[in-house]
Amino acid sequence: MQKVTKDKIYLTLTGLVFACSLLFSCAGKHLGKNNSGEYKNGMVVSASEIASQVGVDILKKGGNAVDAAVAVQFALAVVYPNAGNLGGGGFMVYRSAKGETSTLDFREKAASAASRDMYLDAAGNPIVEKSLYGQLAAGVPGSVAGMEEAHQKYGKLKWEDLVNPSIALATNGFKLTTRQANELNGLKNRFSKLNPLGTALVKDTKWVAEDVLVQTELANTLKAIAKEGRKGFYEGAVADSIVAEMKRGGGIIAKQDLIDYKAIWRKPVTGTYRGYDVVTMPPPSSGGIALIQLLKSVEPFPLSRWGFNSDSTVQVMIEAERRVYADRAAHLGDPDFYKVPQQKLIDDAYIKQRMSTFNWKMASTSTSVSAGQIAPSEHEETTHFSIVDKEGNAVAITTTLNGSYGAGVVVKGAGFLLNNEMDDFSVKPGSPNMYGLVGGEANAIAPGKRMLSSMTPAILAKDGNLYMVVGTPGGSTIITSVFQTILNVVDFNMSMQNAVNAKKFHHQWLPDEVLVEENAMDSLTTEKLKAKGYKFVRRGAIGRVDAILKTKWGYYQGGADPRGDDKAIGW
């Protein structure tokens, strides 16, 4: 019998370890995943693990990024009711694997019976509650029309197959997270008051994590949409339910408003930053123009040498934000109603001139930068999702009901929440809204008009190849959160997840203060900037970014924001 030595045992074990590692490595490559948790075949990043999984399942069945986006949108309407929606709207940025780009506007519109002063009292003062809660706060929804429009142009799989997962989730229910249970409990009184006929979102006892939320009426609406597409929502029984809900609560959306609603393909806003091509959303989103302005404003400065959130870096970014938000106030609105000077705003010479007026030794004052009026923007309960498929097609969608759970009204018989997007208009031009933002003439209420938005879905490419898909909720902080996330990767060499995790700050011209997350910058940096006249106000989470980065090795790297229950899933 051959003698077994310690050396032979060691060599045998070493060989086994190598063989196992090789096996797992090969398996990982076969499954599209590498040892760093990056994926080859596609990825979905959204506010809900359930919705992200729905999207990945569609990709695995041979669906493309748009197919997955449609499925995720409908799934979020079930499992993320505070912002996912059928009764809201949003924007989509698309880039094909060949580099073709397009943008889809499915933003809500004011009803035909809307009027400029509809939320003012007899003395001409805003009645804040009327534009925030109840049926009168709702604009004509755009999400269902937007999803059908996107699918008709780019989709591969059958429409029904994309809606069916959400039907199952609504019919069978899904388990609430701790965050969701707490939200529903906190809003019980509002839901009960605004929905006297009852809603699935309210129950006699308290909601707790792992409770199953079943939404039968919503399932029936989704079945109608699966069978008839947009007609199943904007016509027939669901449309009748919407009109009946309007009559119950003094709302003004009519059946013809629903029939007439159309999603619109618009020409993307494009620009470059340090050799990267940026494709983003045009008005009525203010986010795309503002993002290009911000990137161009800081491009001449050596941010990477100065370092992440150093005093010089922060000062340049604040001064850029101050000027961009002043421009946003005066010049942006629905392009179908207001002539937006888009090319002038993103012109290199114009931006250079704007940035030439700040002083390194002291903070600018917002009153000296510009006279103008800043328009309202979304509340912070918007949601964003990013998707890339196996071929390299990419979708960035930001969608919203405006406030958390919208107007608080669930359409009886149809089971979905109404938006409160009418509050995004300038209820009274020149008068501040509940957040201290002052509205401008460009965003005054008019029948059929789309309200201004801060949503900023964006896609970046480098040398003709996909690089990043990014977006976030966060009201007026959306633009600056996307801006900072891009800088974190491009200038500060962060991974996608670290770029999303990084603490953020925000300046929006008025009020003249810097909102800052805790530990966003060290105390020395803060003190240096305070000495120059900058005012810092600490606040909670800024943004909730969901993004995808394509590495130089061709793998997809996800960034799911830990500020929420967000999840990146790839394959």
C-alpha positions as CSV (number, residue, x, y, z in Angstrom):
1,M,0.0,0.0,0.0
2,Q,1.3,3.4,-0.9
3,K,2.2,5.6,2.0
4,V,0.2,8.8,2.2
5,T,2.3,11.8,3.3
6,K,1.3,15.1,4.7
7,D,2.6,16.7,1.6
8,K,0.3,14.5,-0.6
9,I,-2.7,15.3,1.5
10,Y,-1.9,19.0,1.3
11,L,-1.5,18.9,-2.5
12,T,-4.7,16.9,-2.9
13,L,-6.7,19.4,-0.8
14,T,-5.2,22.3,-2.7
15,G,-6.3,20.7,-5.9
16,L,-9.8,20.2,-4.7
17,V,-10.0,23.8,-3.5
18,F,-8.8,25.0,-6.9
19,A,-11.2,22.7,-8.7
20,C,-14.1,23.9,-6.6
21,S,-13.2,27.5,-7.1
22,L,-12.9,26.9,-10.9
23,L,-16.3,25.2,-10.9
24,F,-18.0,28.0,-9.0
25,S,-16.3,30.6,-11.3
26,C,-17.5,28.8,-14.4
27,A,-21.0,28.5,-12.9
28,G,-20.9,32.2,-12.1
29,K,-20.1,33.0,-15.6
30,H,-22.7,30.7,-16.9
31,L,-25.3,32.4,-14.7
32,G,-24.0,35.8,-15.6
33,K,-22.6,36.7,-12.2
34,N,-19.0,37.3,-11.2
35,N,-17.4,37.0,-7.8
36,S,-17.9,40.7,-7.1
37,G,-21.7,40.4,-7.3
38,E,-21.9,42.0,-10.7
39,Y,-24.1,40.6,-13.5
40,K,-23.7,40.0,-17.2
41,N,-27.2,39.4,-18.5
42,G,-29.2,42.3,-17.1
43,M,-30.3,44.1,-14.0
44,V,-33.3,45.8,-12.4
45,V,-33.0,48.3,-9.5
46,S,-36.2,49.6,-8.0
47,A,-37.8,50.7,-4.7
48,S,-39.1,47.2,-4.0
49,E,-37.5,43.8,-4.0
50,I,-40.7,42.2,-5.2
51,A,-40.9,44.6,-8.2
52,S,-37.3,44.2,-9.1
53,Q,-37.7,40.4,-9.1
54,V,-40.8,40.8,-11.4
55,G,-38.6,42.8,-13.8
56,V,-35.7,40.2,-13.8
57,D,-38.2,37.4,-14.4
58,I,-39.4,39.2,-17.5
59,L,-35.8,39.6,-18.7
60,K,-35.2,35.9,-18.1
61,K,-38.2,35.1,-20.3
62,G,-36.7,36.9,-23.2
63,G,-38.2,40.3,-22.6
64,N,-36.3,43.4,-23.2
65,A,-35.7,46.4,-21.0
66,V,-39.0,48.1,-22.0
67,D,-40.9,44.9,-21.3
68,A,-39.4,44.7,-17.9
69,A,-40.1,48.4,-17.3
70,V,-43.8,47.9,-18.0
71,A,-44.0,44.9,-15.7
72,V,-42.1,46.8,-12.9
73,Q,-44.3,49.9,-13.3
74,F,-47.5,47.8,-12.8
75,A,-45.9,45.8,-10.0
76,L,-45.0,48.9,-8.1
77,A,-48.6,50.1,-8.4
78,V,-49.4,47.1,-6.2
79,V,-46.5,46.7,-3.8
80,Y,-45.3,50.3,-3.5
81,P,-48.6,52.3,-3.3
82,N,-47.1,55.4,-1.8
83,A,-45.4,56.2,-5.2
84,G,-45.9,53.3,-7.6
85,N,-49.1,54.0,-9.5
86,L,-51.8,53.6,-12.1
87,G,-53.2,57.0,-11.2
88,G,-50.0,59.1,-11.6
89,G,-47.5,59.7,-14.3
90,G,-43.9,60.2,-15.1
91,F,-41.1,60.2,-17.6
92,M,-39.0,57.5,-19.5
93,V,-35.6,57.8,-21.0
94,Y,-34.6,55.0,-23.4
95,R,-31.3,54.0,-25.0
96,S,-31.1,51.0,-27.3
97,A,-28.1,48.7,-27.5
98,K,-27.2,50.5,-30.8
99,G,-27.2,53.9,-29.1
100,E,-30.6,55.2,-30.3
101,T,-32.3,57.3,-27.7
102,S,-35.8,58.6,-27.0
103,T,-37.8,60.1,-24.2
104,L,-41.5,59.5,-23.3
105,D,-43.6,62.1,-21.4
106,F,-46.5,60.5,-19.6
107,R,-46.8,63.3,-17.1
108,E,-50.3,64.0,-15.8
109,K,-52.4,66.9,-17.2
110,A,-54.8,69.4,-15.8
111,A,-58.5,68.5,-16.6
112,S,-60.4,70.6,-19.2
113,A,-62.4,72.2,-16.4
114,A,-59.2,73.4,-14.6
115,S,-58.7,77.1,-14.1
116,R,-55.9,79.4,-13.1
117,D,-57.4,80.4,-9.7
118,M,-59.2,77.2,-8.8
119,Y,-57.4,76.8,-5.5
120,L,-57.8,80.4,-4.3
121,D,-60.3,81.7,-1.8
122,A,-62.5,84.8,-2.3
123,A,-59.6,87.0,-1.1
124,G,-57.2,85.5,-3.7
125,N,-55.2,83.5,-1.1
126,P,-54.2,79.8,-1.8
127,I,-56.3,77.1,0.0
128,V,-53.4,74.7,0.5
129,E,-55.6,71.6,1.4
130,K,-57.6,71.8,-1.8
131,S,-54.5,71.1,-4.0
132,L,-53.1,68.5,-1.8
133,Y,-55.9,66.2,-0.6
134,G,-59.1,64.9,-2.2
135,Q,-60.5,64.5,-5.6
136,L,-59.9,68.1,-6.7
137,A,-56.1,67.7,-6.3
138,A,-55.9,65.1,-9.1
139,G,-54.6,65.6,-12.6
140,V,-55.5,63.3,-15.5
141,P,-53.4,60.1,-15.0
142,G,-50.7,59.2,-17.5
143,S,-49.0,56.0,-16.4
144,V,-51.2,53.4,-18.2
145,A,-51.1,55.3,-21.5
146,G,-47.3,55.8,-21.1
147,M,-46.7,52.1,-20.6
148,E,-48.8,51.1,-23.6
149,E,-47.1,53.7,-25.7
150,A,-43.6,52.4,-24.7
151,H,-44.6,48.8,-25.2
152,Q,-46.1,49.4,-28.7
153,K,-42.9,51.0,-29.8
154,Y,-40.3,48.8,-28.2
155,G,-41.8,45.8,-26.5
156,K,-41.2,42.1,-27.5
157,L,-43.4,40.1,-25.1
158,K,-47.2,40.0,-25.1
159,W,-48.8,42.9,-23.1
160,E,-50.8,40.5,-21.0
161,D,-47.7,38.7,-19.9
162,L,-46.3,42.0,-18.5
163,V,-49.4,42.9,-16.5
164,N,-50.1,39.4,-15.2
165,P,-47.5,39.5,-12.4
166,S,-49.1,42.5,-10.9
167,I,-52.5,40.9,-11.1
168,A,-51.2,38.0,-9.1
169,L,-49.7,40.3,-6.5
170,A,-52.9,42.2,-6.1
171,T,-55.1,39.1,-6.0
172,N,-53.0,37.0,-3.6
173,G,-51.5,39.9,-1.7
174,F,-47.9,40.6,-0.7
175,K,-46.1,40.9,2.7
176,L,-45.7,44.5,4.0
177,T,-42.3,45.7,5.1
178,T,-41.9,47.3,8.5
179,R,-41.6,50.7,6.8
180,Q,-44.9,50.1,4.8
181,A,-46.8,49.0,7.9
182,N,-45.8,52.1,9.8
183,E,-46.8,54.3,6.9
184,L,-50.2,52.8,6.6
185,N,-50.8,53.1,10.3
186,G,-49.7,56.7,10.3
187,L,-52.1,57.6,7.5
188,K,-55.1,55.6,8.8
189,N,-57.1,58.7,9.8
190,R,-56.5,60.4,6.5
191,F,-57.4,57.4,4.5
192,S,-60.6,56.8,6.6
193,K,-61.6,60.4,6.2
194,L,-61.0,60.6,2.4
195,N,-62.4,57.1,1.7
196,P,-65.7,56.8,3.6
197,L,-66.7,53.9,1.5
198,G,-63.6,52.0,2.6
199,T,-60.3,50.9,1.1
200,A,-58.0,48.0,1.3
201,L,-55.3,50.2,2.8
202,V,-57.3,50.6,6.1
203,K,-58.1,47.8,8.5
204,D,-59.5,47.7,12.1
205,T,-56.3,46.7,13.8
206,K,-52.8,48.0,13.2
207,W,-50.7,46.8,10.3
208,V,-47.5,45.0,11.2
209,A,-44.6,43.8,9.1
210,E,-45.4,40.5,7.2
211,D,-49.1,41.3,7.1
212,V,-50.5,40.4,3.7
213,L,-52.1,43.3,1.8
214,V,-54.7,42.0,-0.7
215,Q,-56.2,44.5,-3.2
216,T,-59.1,42.8,-5.0
217,E,-60.5,46.0,-6.7
218,L,-57.0,46.9,-8.0
219,A,-56.6,43.3,-9.3
220,N,-59.8,43.8,-11.3
221,T,-58.6,47.0,-12.8
222,L,-55.3,45.4,-13.8
223,K,-57.2,42.6,-15.4
224,A,-59.1,45.1,-17.5
225,I,-55.8,46.8,-18.5
226,A,-54.2,43.4,-19.3
227,K,-57.2,42.6,-21.6
228,E,-57.8,45.9,-23.3
229,G,-54.7,48.0,-22.8
230,R,-55.3,51.7,-22.3
231,K,-58.9,51.3,-23.1
232,G,-59.3,49.2,-20.0
233,F,-58.3,52.2,-18.0
234,Y,-59.4,55.4,-19.8
235,E,-62.7,53.9,-21.0
236,G,-65.3,51.5,-19.7
237,A,-65.9,50.5,-16.1
238,V,-62.6,51.8,-14.7
239,A,-63.2,55.3,-16.3
240,D,-66.8,55.2,-15.0
241,S,-65.4,54.6,-11.5
242,I,-63.0,57.5,-11.8
243,V,-65.7,59.9,-12.9
244,A,-68.0,58.7,-10.1
245,E,-65.2,59.3,-7.6
246,M,-64.8,62.8,-9.0
247,K,-68.5,63.5,-8.4
248,R,-68.4,62.1,-4.9
249,G,-65.6,64.5,-3.8
250,G,-65.9,67.6,-6.0
251,G,-63.2,66.6,-8.5
252,I,-63.3,67.8,-12.1
253,I,-61.8,65.0,-14.3
254,A,-64.4,64.1,-16.9
255,K,-64.7,61.1,-19.1
256,Q,-63.5,63.0,-22.2
257,D,-60.4,64.1,-20.3
258,L,-59.5,60.4,-19.9
259,I,-60.3,59.5,-23.5
260,D,-58.2,62.5,-24.8
261,Y,-55.1,61.8,-22.7
262,K,-52.0,61.0,-24.8
263,A,-48.4,60.2,-23.8
264,I,-45.9,62.2,-25.9
265,W,-42.5,61.2,-27.4
266,R,-40.2,64.2,-27.0
267,K,-36.7,64.9,-28.2
268,P,-34.2,64.1,-25.5
269,V,-32.0,66.8,-23.8
270,T,-28.4,65.8,-24.4
271,G,-25.0,67.0,-23.3
272,T,-21.5,65.8,-22.4
273,Y,-19.5,65.7,-19.2
274,R,-15.8,64.8,-19.2
275,G,-16.2,62.7,-22.3
276,Y,-19.5,61.0,-21.2
277,D,-22.6,61.5,-23.3
278,V,-25.7,62.3,-21.1
279,V,-29.2,61.7,-22.3
280,T,-32.1,62.9,-20.2
281,M,-35.6,64.4,-20.1
282,P,-36.8,67.6,-21.7
283,P,-39.6,69.8,-20.3
284,P,-42.1,69.6,-18.8
285,S,-39.4,68.0,-16.7
286,S,-37.0,70.6,-15.5
287,G,-34.6,68.0,-14.5
288,G,-32.8,67.3,-17.8
289,I,-31.9,70.9,-18.6
290,A,-30.9,71.5,-15.0
291,L,-28.7,68.4,-14.9
292,I,-26.8,69.4,-18.1
293,Q,-26.4,72.9,-16.7
294,L,-25.0,71.6,-13.4
295,L,-22.6,69.3,-15.1
296,K,-21.3,71.9,-17.5
297,S,-21.0,74.5,-14.6
298,V,-18.6,72.3,-12.6
299,E,-16.7,70.7,-15.6
300,P,-14.0,73.4,-15.7
301,F,-13.0,72.7,-12.1
302,P,-10.6,70.0,-10.9
303,L,-13.1,68.2,-8.6
304,S,-11.2,64.9,-8.5
305,R,-8.1,66.7,-7.3
306,W,-10.0,68.7,-4.7
307,G,-11.7,65.6,-3.4
308,F,-15.2,64.4,-2.5
309,N,-17.1,67.0,-0.5
310,S,-14.0,69.2,0.2
311,D,-14.8,72.8,0.8
312,S,-13.8,73.9,-2.8
313,T,-15.8,71.1,-4.3
314,V,-18.9,71.9,-2.2
315,Q,-18.6,75.6,-2.9
316,V,-18.5,75.2,-6.6
317,M,-21.4,72.8,-6.6
318,I,-23.6,75.1,-4.4
319,E,-22.9,78.1,-6.6
320,A,-23.8,76.0,-9.7
321,E,-27.0,74.8,-8.0
322,R,-28.0,78.4,-7.0
323,R,-27.8,79.6,-10.6
324,V,-29.4,76.6,-12.2
325,Y,-32.4,76.7,-9.8
326,A,-32.8,80.5,-10.4
327,D,-33.0,79.7,-14.2
328,R,-35.4,76.9,-13.5
329,A,-37.7,79.3,-11.8
330,A,-37.9,81.9,-14.6
331,H,-37.7,79.8,-17.7
332,L,-39.2,76.3,-17.4
333,G,-42.7,75.0,-17.9
334,D,-44.8,72.8,-20.3
335,P,-43.3,73.4,-23.8
336,D,-46.8,73.0,-25.3
337,F,-47.9,76.1,-23.5
338,Y,-44.7,78.1,-22.9
339,K,-41.7,78.7,-25.1
340,V,-38.7,77.3,-23.2
341,P,-35.3,78.7,-24.2
342,Q,-33.7,75.3,-23.9
343,Q,-30.6,75.8,-26.2
344,K,-29.8,79.1,-24.5
345,L,-29.9,77.5,-21.0
346,I,-27.4,74.7,-21.9
347,D,-25.2,76.9,-24.1
348,D,-21.5,76.7,-23.0
349,A,-20.9,80.4,-23.2
350,Y,-24.0,81.2,-21.2
351,I,-23.1,78.8,-18.4
352,K,-19.5,80.1,-18.3
353,Q,-20.8,83.6,-17.9
354,R,-23.2,82.5,-15.1
355,M,-20.4,80.8,-13.2
356,S,-18.0,83.8,-13.6
357,T,-20.0,85.8,-11.1
358,F,-19.2,84.0,-7.8
359,N,-16.5,85.0,-5.4
360,W,-14.3,82.3,-3.8
361,K,-14.0,84.5,-0.6
362,M,-17.7,84.7,0.2
363,A,-21.0,83.1,-0.6
364,S,-23.2,84.6,-3.3
365,T,-26.6,85.7,-2.2
366,S,-29.6,84.3,-4.1
367,T,-31.2,87.8,-4.4
368,S,-28.1,89.0,-6.2
369,V,-27.9,86.0,-8.5
370,S,-31.3,86.5,-10.1
371,A,-34.7,88.0,-9.8
372,G,-37.3,85.5,-10.7
373,Q,-39.6,83.0,-9.2
374,I,-39.0,79.3,-8.5
375,A,-41.7,76.8,-9.5
376,P,-43.0,74.1,-7.2
377,S,-41.8,70.6,-7.7
378,E,-42.8,67.1,-6.6
379,H,-43.1,66.1,-3.0
380,E,-40.5,63.5,-2.1
381,E,-42.6,60.3,-2.6
382,T,-41.7,59.8,-6.2
383,T,-40.0,56.6,-7.3
384,H,-37.4,55.7,-9.9
385,F,-36.2,52.4,-11.4
386,S,-33.4,51.6,-13.7
387,I,-33.2,48.5,-16.1
388,V,-30.7,47.1,-18.5
389,D,-31.3,43.9,-20.5
390,K,-29.0,41.2,-22.0
391,E,-28.6,43.1,-25.3
392,G,-27.7,46.3,-23.6
393,N,-31.0,48.2,-24.0
394,A,-31.5,50.6,-21.1
395,V,-34.5,52.3,-19.5
396,A,-34.7,54.9,-16.8
397,I,-38.2,55.7,-15.5
398,T,-39.2,58.1,-12.8
399,T,-42.8,58.0,-11.8
400,T,-45.0,59.6,-9.1
401,L,-48.3,60.3,-7.4
402,N,-46.7,63.5,-6.1
403,G,-47.3,63.3,-2.3
404,S,-46.9,60.1,-0.4
405,Y,-50.0,58.1,-1.4
406,G,-51.1,61.0,-3.7
407,A,-54.3,62.7,-2.9
408,G,-55.1,60.0,-0.3
409,V,-58.2,59.0,-2.3
410,V,-58.6,55.4,-3.6
411,V,-61.0,55.2,-6.5
412,K,-63.9,53.1,-5.3
413,G,-64.4,50.1,-7.4
414,A,-61.0,50.4,-9.2
415,G,-58.7,50.2,-6.2
416,F,-55.9,52.7,-7.1
417,L,-54.8,56.0,-5.6
418,L,-55.4,59.3,-7.3
419,N,-52.4,61.7,-7.7
420,N,-52.2,65.2,-6.2
421,E,-50.1,66.6,-9.0
422,M,-52.2,69.8,-9.3
423,D,-50.1,71.0,-6.4
424,D,-47.1,71.0,-8.7
425,F,-48.6,73.9,-10.6
426,S,-48.1,77.5,-9.4
427,V,-51.4,77.7,-7.5
428,K,-50.8,81.4,-7.2
429,P,-47.9,82.8,-9.2
430,G,-45.6,84.8,-6.9
431,S,-46.9,83.2,-3.7
432,P,-45.0,80.5,-1.8
433,N,-46.4,77.0,-1.5
434,M,-46.3,74.9,1.7
435,Y,-42.6,74.3,1.2
436,G,-41.6,77.9,0.7
437,L,-41.2,77.5,-3.1
438,V,-42.6,80.4,-5.1
439,G,-44.4,79.7,-8.3
440,G,-43.9,81.4,-11.7
441,E,-46.1,82.4,-14.6
442,A,-44.6,79.6,-16.8
443,N,-46.2,77.0,-14.5
444,A,-49.6,78.6,-13.9
445,I,-52.6,76.3,-14.1
446,A,-54.3,76.0,-17.5
447,P,-56.7,73.3,-18.9
448,G,-54.8,70.4,-20.6
449,K,-51.4,71.7,-19.3
450,R,-48.7,69.4,-17.8
451,M,-47.3,70.6,-14.5
452,L,-43.6,71.3,-14.2
453,S,-41.5,68.5,-12.7
454,S,-38.0,67.9,-11.2
455,M,-37.9,64.3,-12.3
456,T,-34.5,63.5,-13.8
457,P,-34.2,60.0,-15.3
458,A,-30.8,59.9,-17.2
459,I,-28.6,57.5,-19.2
460,L,-24.9,58.0,-19.7
461,A,-22.7,56.5,-22.4
462,K,-19.0,56.5,-23.2
463,D,-17.4,56.0,-26.6
464,G,-20.7,54.7,-27.9
465,N,-21.2,52.2,-25.1
466,L,-23.7,52.2,-22.3
467,Y,-22.2,53.5,-19.0
468,M,-24.8,54.4,-16.4
469,V,-28.6,54.4,-15.8
470,V,-29.7,56.7,-13.0
471,G,-32.5,58.5,-11.3
472,T,-34.2,59.2,-8.0
473,P,-37.2,60.5,-6.2
474,G,-36.9,63.5,-3.8
475,G,-38.9,66.5,-5.0
476,S,-36.7,69.5,-5.7
477,T,-33.7,67.4,-4.5
478,I,-34.0,65.0,-7.4
479,I,-31.9,67.1,-9.7
480,T,-29.0,67.6,-7.2
481,S,-29.1,63.9,-6.1
482,V,-28.7,62.7,-9.7
483,F,-26.0,65.3,-10.2
484,Q,-24.0,64.2,-7.2
485,T,-24.3,60.5,-8.0
486,I,-22.8,61.1,-11.4
487,L,-19.9,63.1,-9.9
488,N,-19.3,60.4,-7.3
489,V,-18.6,57.9,-10.0
490,V,-17.0,60.0,-12.7
491,D,-14.9,62.3,-10.6
492,F,-14.4,60.4,-7.4
493,N,-14.2,56.8,-8.7
494,M,-16.8,55.4,-6.5
495,S,-18.6,52.1,-7.2
496,M,-22.2,52.4,-8.1
497,Q,-23.4,51.3,-4.6
498,N,-21.0,53.7,-2.8
499,A,-22.0,56.6,-5.1
500,V,-25.6,55.9,-4.1
501,N,-24.8,55.5,-0.4
502,A,-22.8,58.7,-0.2
503,K,-24.3,61.5,1.9
504,K,-25.7,64.4,-0.1
505,F,-26.5,68.1,0.1
506,H,-28.8,70.4,-1.8
507,H,-29.3,74.1,-2.6
508,Q,-32.2,75.4,-4.7
509,W,-31.7,79.1,-4.9
510,L,-34.6,80.0,-2.5
511,P,-34.6,79.7,0.4
512,D,-30.9,80.7,0.5
513,E,-29.7,77.7,2.6
514,V,-27.8,74.4,2.1
515,L,-29.8,71.3,3.1
516,V,-27.4,68.6,4.2
517,E,-27.6,65.0,5.4
518,E,-25.8,64.1,8.6
519,N,-22.1,63.5,8.0
520,A,-22.2,64.7,4.4
521,M,-19.1,66.7,5.1
522,D,-16.7,67.0,8.0
523,S,-16.9,69.7,10.6
524,L,-13.8,71.6,9.3
525,T,-15.3,71.8,5.8
526,T,-18.6,73.1,7.2
527,E,-16.9,75.7,9.3
528,K,-14.8,77.0,6.4
529,L,-17.9,77.4,4.3
530,K,-19.9,79.0,7.2
531,A,-17.2,81.6,7.5
532,K,-17.8,82.5,3.9
533,G,-21.5,83.0,4.6
534,Y,-23.1,79.7,3.7
535,K,-26.0,78.6,5.9
536,F,-26.3,74.9,6.5
537,V,-29.6,73.2,7.6
538,R,-29.4,69.5,8.6
539,R,-32.2,67.3,7.4
540,G,-33.0,63.6,6.9
541,A,-32.5,61.5,3.8
542,I,-31.9,63.3,0.5
543,G,-32.9,61.3,-2.5
544,R,-33.3,57.6,-3.0
545,V,-31.2,56.8,-6.0
546,D,-31.5,53.6,-8.0
547,A,-28.8,53.2,-10.6
548,I,-26.8,50.8,-12.7
549,L,-23.2,51.1,-13.8
550,K,-21.7,49.0,-16.7
551,T,-18.1,48.2,-15.8
552,K,-15.2,48.0,-18.3
553,W,-15.5,44.2,-18.1
554,G,-19.1,44.4,-19.4
555,Y,-20.8,43.5,-16.1
556,Y,-23.7,45.4,-14.5
557,Q,-23.1,46.9,-11.1
558,G,-26.2,47.9,-9.1
559,G,-26.7,50.7,-6.7
560,A,-29.9,50.4,-4.6
561,D,-30.4,53.1,-2.1
562,P,-30.3,52.0,1.6
563,R,-32.4,55.0,2.5
564,G,-35.4,52.8,1.6
565,D,-36.3,49.2,1.0
566,D,-34.8,49.4,-2.5
567,K,-33.2,46.3,-4.2
568,A,-30.9,45.6,-7.1
569,I,-31.4,42.2,-8.7
570,G,-29.4,40.9,-11.7
571,W,-28.8,37.7,-13.6
